[in-house]
């Protein structure tokens, strides 16, 4: 749980009060995995390795094989023993990794963090990304909202099956948080705004269309996304020379994936195993025509690049069918009320619920 409040105007520093030390004393485990007490993917929290090191001035940092590995980083933390009169010295094992490509249309995905968080803010992000209560206090302009958004982003990606509830005392504060969330790498279909002021929040999508995040707005978004994705399925079927209206409904799209797309992916992977690193991957790839409109060439005759690019394209195709599976029930529910209720109940595992509450 994260609690954020404004301090008096005379407070000159950003203060983050976390319960990490309190949890140490109680011997409460957070994200404990194996020999480590915490194992969290910090995604785009850190801008570079120097930023990471500066964020933990009293910790022992190990792990990277290179002197300055680029982000993102997964941190495995062993908390130091509590000694009276001295701050505990944590041991942090850093694991840099390369983010998986999700296809050639990078413009469709949200932006990344570009804020160089202070050590106090990083401590708040660390605490908020673990179990327990985190209290962040600071005057206006000290980055409480940006810190909160980073915590939400980390939780969203580390725990994709969990729910996130954001409660504020004013519409302005909530909408400020929400607008920043929509600019991050978070799927818009997982966002919902409830409570008074919900109709005051608008966001333009990648095509310049105005979106609403009310229940009605999310239902309309789901229906329009369904139509757009089915259109892509139809084109995919045409590019694979498959006859029939494969993009007629979510159900027919599912059959198309099982009977044609999935076997094509399997055959591509099996054929690739038989090739050496001088092989032309483009000649084996079954979806060249579908990605003919990619903004940049998918294949460059570099084996490692082309292999990664092909896997990214496959993930992109799989994401189409995964998302359509979520919209299948909208074809059976005919009224807006039933669709809104379904959005709130059946998809509650994936939704980020946004509401506000007046104290």
C-alpha positions as CSV (number, residue, x, y, z in Angstrom):
1,X,0.0,0.0,0.0
2,X,1.3,3.5,-0.9
3,X,0.1,6.6,0.8
4,X,1.1,10.0,-0.6
5,X,0.5,13.3,1.0
6,X,1.7,16.9,0.8
7,X,3.9,18.3,3.6
8,X,3.9,21.9,4.8
9,X,5.3,24.5,2.4
10,X,8.4,25.0,4.5
11,X,9.7,21.5,4.1
12,X,12.8,21.9,2.0
13,X,13.6,18.2,1.2
14,X,11.8,15.3,-0.4
15,X,11.1,12.8,2.3
16,X,10.1,9.1,1.8
17,X,9.0,7.2,4.8
18,X,9.0,3.5,4.0
19,X,8.5,0.5,6.2
20,X,11.4,-1.4,4.9
21,X,13.3,-1.0,8.2
22,X,10.1,-1.8,10.1
23,X,9.6,-4.9,8.1
24,X,13.2,-6.0,8.8
25,X,12.5,-5.7,12.6
26,X,9.4,-7.8,12.2
27,X,11.2,-10.3,9.9
28,X,8.4,-9.9,7.4
29,X,9.3,-11.1,3.9
30,X,8.5,-9.0,0.9
31,X,9.3,-10.5,-2.5
32,X,11.6,-13.1,-1.0
33,X,13.1,-15.5,-3.6
34,X,15.8,-18.0,-2.7
35,X,18.7,-16.4,-1.0
36,X,17.4,-12.9,-1.7
37,X,14.9,-10.9,0.2
38,X,13.7,-8.9,-2.8
39,X,13.7,-9.8,-6.5
40,X,12.1,-7.0,-8.6
41,X,12.4,-6.0,-12.2
42,X,12.9,-2.2,-12.1
43,X,12.3,-1.8,-15.8
44,X,12.9,1.8,-16.8
45,X,13.3,3.2,-13.2
46,X,17.0,3.9,-13.8
47,X,18.3,5.8,-16.8
48,X,21.8,4.2,-16.7
49,X,24.0,2.2,-14.5
50,X,25.5,5.3,-12.9
51,X,22.0,6.4,-11.9
52,X,21.5,3.0,-10.3
53,X,24.7,3.2,-8.3
54,X,23.9,6.7,-7.1
55,X,20.5,5.6,-6.0
56,X,21.9,3.2,-3.4
57,X,24.8,5.0,-1.8
58,X,25.0,2.7,1.2
59,X,24.7,-0.6,-0.6
60,X,27.2,-3.1,-2.0
61,X,26.4,-3.5,-5.7
62,X,27.6,-6.6,-7.7
63,X,26.6,-8.5,-10.7
64,X,27.2,-6.8,-14.1
65,X,29.9,-8.3,-16.2
66,X,30.5,-4.9,-17.9
67,X,31.4,-1.6,-16.3
68,X,28.4,0.3,-17.6
69,X,25.6,-2.1,-18.8
70,X,22.5,-0.3,-20.2
71,X,19.1,-0.6,-18.6
72,X,16.7,-2.3,-17.9
73,X,17.8,-4.0,-14.7
74,X,16.5,-6.7,-12.4
75,X,17.6,-6.2,-8.8
76,X,18.0,-9.0,-6.3
77,X,18.5,-7.6,-2.9
78,X,19.7,-9.2,0.3
79,X,18.8,-6.8,3.2
80,X,21.6,-6.0,5.6
81,X,21.4,-6.8,9.3
82,X,19.9,-4.2,11.6
83,X,22.6,-2.8,13.9
84,X,21.8,-0.3,16.6
85,X,23.0,3.2,15.7
86,X,23.9,2.3,12.1
87,X,22.0,2.0,8.8
88,X,21.8,-1.5,7.4
89,X,24.0,-2.1,4.4
90,X,22.2,-4.0,1.7
91,X,23.7,-6.3,-0.9
92,X,22.3,-5.7,-4.4
93,X,22.9,-8.1,-7.3
94,X,22.2,-6.4,-10.6
95,X,21.1,-8.4,-13.6
96,X,20.9,-6.3,-16.8
97,X,18.9,-7.8,-19.6
98,X,17.7,-6.9,-23.1
99,X,14.0,-6.2,-23.5
100,X,12.2,-8.4,-25.9
101,X,11.0,-6.9,-29.1
102,X,7.2,-6.8,-29.6
103,X,7.2,-6.2,-33.3
104,X,8.2,-3.6,-35.8
105,X,5.5,-1.1,-34.8
106,X,7.2,0.5,-31.8
107,X,5.1,3.6,-32.1
108,X,2.1,1.7,-30.8
109,X,3.8,1.1,-27.4
110,X,3.9,3.6,-24.5
111,X,6.8,5.8,-23.5
112,X,9.6,5.1,-21.0
113,X,10.7,7.0,-17.9
114,X,13.0,9.9,-18.5
115,X,13.3,11.2,-14.9
116,X,16.5,10.8,-13.0
117,X,15.0,9.9,-9.6
118,X,16.8,10.9,-6.4
119,X,17.9,8.3,-3.9
120,X,15.0,9.2,-1.7
121,X,12.6,8.7,-4.5
122,X,14.2,5.4,-5.5
123,X,13.8,4.3,-1.8
124,X,10.1,5.1,-2.1
125,X,9.8,3.3,-5.4
126,X,11.6,0.3,-3.9
127,X,9.3,0.2,-0.9
128,X,6.2,0.7,-2.9
129,X,7.2,-2.1,-5.2
130,X,7.2,-4.6,-2.3
131,X,4.7,-5.7,0.2
132,X,3.8,-3.5,3.2
133,X,2.9,0.2,3.7
134,X,4.8,3.1,2.2
135,X,4.2,6.7,3.2
136,X,5.7,9.4,0.9
137,X,5.6,13.0,2.1
138,X,6.9,16.1,0.4
139,X,5.8,19.6,-0.7
140,X,4.4,20.3,-4.2
141,X,7.0,19.9,-6.9
142,X,9.1,17.3,-5.2
143,X,8.1,14.4,-7.5
144,X,5.5,12.6,-5.5
145,X,3.3,12.0,-8.5
146,X,6.1,10.9,-10.8
147,X,7.3,8.5,-8.0
148,X,3.8,7.1,-7.7
149,X,3.5,6.6,-11.4
150,X,6.8,4.7,-11.5
151,X,5.6,2.5,-8.6
152,X,2.4,1.8,-10.5
153,X,4.3,0.9,-13.7
154,X,6.6,-1.4,-11.8
155,X,3.7,-3.2,-10.1
156,X,1.8,-3.5,-13.4
157,X,4.6,-5.3,-15.2
158,X,5.9,-7.3,-12.2
159,X,2.5,-8.6,-11.1
160,X,0.4,-8.6,-14.3
161,X,-2.4,-10.6,-12.7
162,X,-2.9,-8.3,-9.7
163,X,-5.2,-5.3,-9.3
164,X,-4.1,-1.7,-8.6
165,X,-6.5,0.7,-6.9
166,X,-5.7,4.4,-6.8
167,X,-7.6,6.6,-4.4
168,X,-7.2,10.4,-4.1
169,X,-9.0,13.2,-2.3
170,X,-9.5,15.3,-5.4
171,X,-10.3,14.9,-9.1
172,X,-7.3,17.1,-10.1
173,X,-4.8,14.9,-8.3
174,X,-6.3,11.7,-9.7
175,X,-6.4,13.0,-13.3
176,X,-2.8,14.2,-13.0
177,X,-1.7,10.7,-12.0
178,X,-3.9,9.1,-14.6
179,X,-2.7,11.3,-17.5
180,X,0.9,10.4,-16.7
181,X,0.0,6.7,-16.5
182,X,-1.5,6.8,-20.0
183,X,1.8,8.0,-21.3
184,X,3.7,5.0,-19.9
185,X,4.1,1.4,-21.2
186,X,0.7,0.3,-19.9
187,X,-2.0,-1.1,-22.1
188,X,-5.0,1.3,-22.3
189,X,-7.5,-1.5,-22.1
190,X,-6.4,-2.1,-18.6
191,X,-7.2,1.4,-17.4
192,X,-10.5,2.5,-16.0
193,X,-11.5,5.8,-14.3
194,X,-14.4,5.8,-11.8
195,X,-15.9,8.4,-9.6
196,X,-16.8,12.1,-10.0
197,X,-14.7,13.8,-12.6
198,X,-14.3,10.8,-14.8
199,X,-15.8,12.6,-17.8
200,X,-13.3,15.4,-17.4
201,X,-10.4,13.1,-18.4
202,X,-9.7,12.7,-22.1
203,X,-6.7,11.2,-23.9
204,X,-5.7,11.2,-27.5
205,X,-4.6,7.9,-28.9
206,X,-1.9,7.3,-31.5
207,X,-4.3,8.1,-34.3
208,X,-5.4,11.4,-32.8
209,X,-8.8,10.0,-31.6
210,X,-10.1,11.2,-28.3
211,X,-10.6,8.4,-25.7
212,X,-12.7,8.4,-22.6
213,X,-11.7,6.2,-19.6
214,X,-15.2,5.8,-18.1
215,X,-17.0,2.5,-18.1
216,X,-18.8,3.5,-21.3
217,X,-15.6,4.8,-22.8
218,X,-13.8,1.6,-22.1
219,X,-16.6,-0.5,-23.6
220,X,-16.5,1.6,-26.8
221,X,-12.7,1.3,-26.8
222,X,-12.9,-2.5,-26.6
223,X,-15.5,-2.7,-29.4
224,X,-13.4,-0.5,-31.7
225,X,-10.2,-2.4,-30.9
226,X,-12.1,-5.7,-31.7
227,X,-13.0,-4.4,-35.1
228,X,-9.4,-3.1,-35.8
229,X,-7.8,-6.4,-34.7
230,X,-10.3,-8.5,-36.7
231,X,-9.3,-6.5,-39.7
232,X,-5.7,-7.4,-39.1
233,X,-6.7,-11.0,-38.8
234,X,-8.5,-10.9,-42.1
235,X,-5.4,-9.4,-43.7
236,X,-3.2,-12.0,-42.1
237,X,-5.4,-14.8,-43.5
238,X,-5.2,-13.2,-47.0
239,X,-1.4,-13.0,-46.7
240,X,-1.2,-16.7,-45.8
241,X,-3.5,-17.6,-48.7
242,X,-6.2,-19.0,-46.3
243,X,-9.7,-19.0,-47.7
244,X,-12.7,-18.0,-45.7
245,X,-13.7,-15.1,-43.5
246,X,-11.2,-15.8,-40.7
247,X,-11.7,-12.3,-39.2
248,X,-15.5,-12.5,-38.9
249,X,-15.7,-12.9,-35.1
250,X,-13.2,-13.5,-32.3
251,X,-14.2,-17.1,-32.3
252,X,-13.4,-17.6,-36.0
253,X,-10.1,-15.8,-35.4
254,X,-9.3,-18.2,-32.6
255,X,-9.9,-21.2,-34.9
256,X,-7.7,-19.6,-37.6
257,X,-4.9,-19.2,-35.1
258,X,-5.2,-22.8,-33.9
259,X,-5.4,-24.3,-37.4
260,X,-3.1,-22.1,-39.4
261,X,-1.1,-19.5,-37.5
262,X,0.2,-21.7,-34.7
263,X,1.3,-24.5,-37.0
264,X,3.1,-22.0,-39.2
265,X,5.0,-20.6,-36.2
266,X,5.9,-24.2,-35.1
267,X,7.1,-25.1,-38.6
268,X,9.2,-21.9,-38.7
269,X,10.9,-22.7,-35.4
270,X,11.6,-26.3,-36.5
271,X,13.0,-25.2,-39.8
272,X,15.2,-22.7,-38.1
273,X,16.7,-25.4,-35.9
274,X,18.0,-27.1,-39.0
275,X,19.8,-24.0,-40.3
276,X,23.2,-22.5,-39.5
277,X,24.0,-18.9,-38.8
278,X,24.6,-18.2,-42.5
279,X,21.0,-19.0,-43.4
280,X,18.5,-16.5,-44.8
281,X,15.8,-16.3,-42.1
282,X,13.6,-14.1,-44.4
283,X,13.1,-17.1,-46.7
284,X,11.8,-19.2,-43.9
285,X,9.5,-16.6,-42.3
286,X,5.8,-17.3,-43.0
287,X,4.5,-13.8,-42.4
288,X,6.6,-11.6,-44.7
289,X,3.6,-10.2,-46.6
290,X,1.8,-9.3,-43.4
291,X,4.7,-7.1,-42.2
292,X,5.3,-5.6,-45.6
293,X,4.2,-2.2,-44.4
294,X,6.7,-2.2,-41.4
295,X,8.3,1.3,-41.0
296,X,11.8,-0.3,-41.4
297,X,13.0,-3.5,-42.9
298,X,12.5,-6.5,-40.7
299,X,15.4,-8.5,-42.0
300,X,18.9,-7.2,-42.7
301,X,20.9,-10.4,-43.5
302,X,22.3,-10.3,-40.0
303,X,21.4,-13.7,-38.4
304,X,21.2,-12.5,-34.8
305,X,19.2,-9.4,-35.6
306,X,16.9,-11.3,-38.0
307,X,16.2,-14.0,-35.5
308,X,15.3,-11.5,-32.8
309,X,13.2,-9.5,-35.3
310,X,11.3,-12.6,-36.4
311,X,10.5,-13.5,-32.8
312,X,9.3,-10.0,-32.1
313,X,6.9,-10.2,-35.1
314,X,5.6,-13.5,-33.9
315,X,5.0,-12.0,-30.4
316,X,3.1,-9.2,-32.2
317,X,0.9,-11.6,-34.0
318,X,0.2,-13.6,-30.8
319,X,-0.7,-10.5,-29.0
320,X,-3.5,-9.8,-31.5
321,X,-5.1,-13.1,-30.8
322,X,-4.6,-12.9,-27.0
323,X,-6.3,-9.5,-27.0
324,X,-9.2,-10.7,-29.2
325,X,-9.8,-13.5,-26.7
326,X,-10.5,-10.9,-24.1
327,X,-13.1,-9.3,-26.4
328,X,-14.9,-12.6,-27.2
329,X,-17.7,-12.0,-24.6
330,X,-18.6,-8.7,-26.1
331,X,-20.0,-10.6,-29.1
332,X,-22.4,-12.4,-26.8
333,X,-23.4,-9.4,-24.6
334,X,-25.7,-7.1,-26.5
335,X,-26.5,-4.3,-24.1
336,X,-24.1,-1.6,-22.9
337,X,-25.1,-2.4,-19.3
338,X,-24.1,-6.0,-19.6
339,X,-20.9,-5.1,-21.3
340,X,-20.0,-2.6,-18.6
341,X,-20.8,-5.1,-15.9
342,X,-18.6,-7.7,-17.7
343,X,-15.8,-5.1,-17.9
344,X,-15.9,-4.6,-14.1
345,X,-16.4,-8.2,-13.0
346,X,-15.0,-10.7,-15.5
347,X,-11.9,-8.7,-16.5
348,X,-11.2,-7.4,-13.0
349,X,-8.0,-9.5,-12.8
350,X,-6.4,-7.5,-15.5
351,X,-7.9,-4.0,-14.9
352,X,-6.3,-1.2,-13.1
353,X,-9.2,0.3,-11.2
354,X,-9.0,4.1,-10.9
355,X,-11.4,5.9,-8.6
356,X,-11.5,8.8,-6.2
357,X,-12.7,9.2,-2.7
358,X,-13.4,12.3,-0.6
359,X,-12.3,12.2,3.0
